[in-house]
């Protein structure tokens, strides 16, 4: 959900800088709308590469960001998205593998000799 939130905050900044209808990120109504839109747009995307951008577009549409602002933001952000996506993927893989190792060691199902063996 961090990617859609990042895209919304960036889009709101661009929207306000361009002098379009101002969106106040500090208002409770905007924050609630952003939370609900990110939750709705993030259903079913976990584990699929590149789908965070589609969730961000959906969330920005729900927030009322114009297509012109979305186009500007997406043009600049998606040009470096593959690097950012590699970082997210590496973080996810590290977290999942660490959790699996911790749980198997805690449950005494980890074969330490096999785990430490290098071939």
C-alpha positions in Angstrom: 0.0 0.0 0.0 3.0 2.3 0.3 3.3 2.8 -3.5 -0.3 4.0 -4.0 0.1 6.3 -1.0 3.4 7.7 -2.3 1.7 8.3 -5.7 -1.3 10.0 -4.2 0.9 12.3 -2.1 3.1 13.2 -5.1 0.0 13.7 -7.3 -1.6 16.0 -4.7 1.6 18.1 -4.5 1.7 18.4 -8.3 -2.0 19.1 -8.4 -1.7 21.9 -5.9 1.5 23.3 -7.5 -0.3 23.5 -10.9 -3.1 25.6 -9.3 -5.8 23.1 -9.9 -8.6 22.4 -7.4 -6.6 22.2 -4.1 -6.6 19.0 -2.1 -5.7 19.3 1.6 -3.8 16.2 2.7 -4.2 17.3 6.4 -8.0 17.1 6.4 -9.5 14.0 8.1 -11.9 13.5 5.2 -9.0 13.4 2.7 -7.0 11.0 4.8 -10.0 8.7 5.2 -10.7 8.8 1.5 -7.1 8.1 0.8 -7.1 5.1 3.2 -10.2 3.6 1.8 -9.1 4.1 -1.8 -5.8 2.5 -1.2 -7.4 -0.5 0.6 -9.9 -1.0 -2.2 -7.4 -0.6 -5.0 -4.9 -3.0 -3.4 -7.2 -6.0 -3.2 -5.8 -8.9 -5.2 -2.4 -7.4 -6.2 -0.1 -8.9 -3.7 2.7 -10.9 -5.2 2.1 -9.8 -8.8 4.9 -7.6 -10.3 4.0 -4.2 -11.5 0.5 -4.2 -10.1 1.2 -1.5 -7.6 1.1 1.1 -10.4 -2.4 0.0 -11.3 -3.5 0.2 -7.7 -2.0 3.7 -7.6 -3.9 4.8 -10.7 -7.1 3.4 -9.2 -6.5 5.2 -5.9 -5.6 8.5 -7.6 -8.8 8.3 -9.7 -10.9 7.7 -6.5 -9.1 10.7 -4.9 -10.1 12.9 -7.8 -6.7 13.5 -9.3 -7.1 14.6 -13.0 -5.7 12.5 -15.8 -3.2 15.3 -16.7 -1.7 15.2 -13.2 -1.6 11.4 -13.3 0.2 11.5 -16.6 2.8 13.9 -15.3 3.4 11.9 -12.2 3.4 8.5 -13.9 5.8 9.7 -16.6 8.4 10.7 -14.1 7.9 8.0 -11.5 7.5 5.0 -13.8 10.8 5.9 -15.5 12.5 4.7 -12.3 9.9 2.3 -11.1 11.9 -0.8 -12.1 14.6 0.2 -9.7 12.1 0.9 -7.0 10.3 -2.3 -7.7 13.6 -4.3 -7.4 14.0 -2.8 -3.9 10.5 -3.7 -2.9 10.9 -7.2 -4.2 14.2 -7.7 -2.4 12.7 -6.4 0.8 9.7 -8.8 0.4 11.9 -11.8 -0.3 14.2 -11.1 2.6 11.3 -10.7 5.0 9.5 -13.9 3.9 12.7 -16.0 4.0 13.7 -14.6 7.4 10.2 -15.3 8.8 10.2 -18.8 7.4 13.7 -19.5 8.9 12.8 -18.0 12.2 9.6 -20.0 12.5 11.2 -23.3 11.4 14.0 -22.8 14.0 11.4 -21.9 16.7 9.4 -25.0 15.9 12.6 -27.1 15.9 12.1 -28.2 12.3 15.2 -26.5 10.9 18.1 -28.8 10.1 21.0 -26.4 11.1 23.7 -28.5 9.3 21.9 -28.4 6.0 21.1 -24.7 6.5 24.8 -23.8 7.1 26.2 -26.1 4.4 27.7 -24.4 1.4 28.2 -26.2 -1.9 
